[in-house]
Amino acid sequence: MFLAIGTVVVFACVLGGYAAMGGKLYVLWQPFEVVIIVGAAIGAFIIGNTKTVISRTAKAFGHAAKGPKYNKDNYIELLSMMFQVFKLAKTKGILALEGHIENPEDSDIFCEFPTFHGDHHAVTFLCDYLRMISLGTENPHELEALMDEELETHHTEHHQVAGAVQTMADGLPALGIVAAVLGVIKTMGSITEPPEVLGKLIGGALVGTFLGVFVAYGLVGPIANVLNITYDAEGKYFSCMKAGILAYAAGHPPAICVEFARKALLSDVRPSFYEVEEATSALPAVSA
């Protein structure tokens, strides 16, 4: 929603301000300048990125429009789920989790928390590390190092997309200059024309510079930035699980594990201690 609002504000302010000071909007309609600038930017994007990054970028613009997919309710659910899992492991032993870890699709515990259960990557992350603990991994520091490596890989994959979009934004002003130079070359071929014709041709050439800068800093650059923010915010979902798992591996009780996990969240989506306590108190009794 904010992406759409921001786009409208950018166009309204730039084009509205131009029209208000007496500019003619039809002069800005230079379709071949758009073809040169945007087409070259897309071509350079294809040259400079792998097939995987290109396919992910196609989906990223919709992701940028939606923003982070986890809100406070989703985090309350996640913390409640971890509380149930850690409580079962503490009361009945880590092996009581085996059925849930090996068949998470059919887990009675996981099914109670639909947002988590529907996130394949989150389920896999949690189950993989609980399985490692059940198999005898007892050193929290070694576990943390492995988690950091996995999360760094996850972070890199996402930020390759945002970086590719930012690189496109960085190149657009230069491509605008290319379009402007081509327009000047065209104008020089009509140097014998009267001033009113030359003025129109020169104005059309300068539109290329305007379009390159406008699209770069008014649209594509901000989209790259919101992708970075969105990916960082969503990465906290995994950081939250990481903090809880490490607290459990260190021997803390379920309530403390969940508190460790809660503290890893950003302030705008972090539930209070009492909200988590209320949610976990309402949970049904766990069973293997």
Secondary structure, DSSP 4 states (H G I P E B T S, - for coil): -HHHHHHHHHHHHHHHHHHHTT--GGGG--HHHHHHHHHHHHHHHHHTS-HHHHHHHHHHHHHHHH--S--HHHHHHHHHHHHHHHHHHHHH-GGGGHHHHH-GGG-HHHHT-HHHHT-HHHHHHHHHHHHHHHTT---HHHHHHHHHHHHHHHHHHHHHHHHHHHHHHHHHHHHHHHHHHHHHHHHHTTTTS-HHHHHHHHHHHHHHHHHHHHHIIIIIHHHHHHHHHHHHHHHHHHHHHHHHHHHHHTT--HHHHHHHHHTTS-TTTPPPHHHHHHHHHTSPPP--
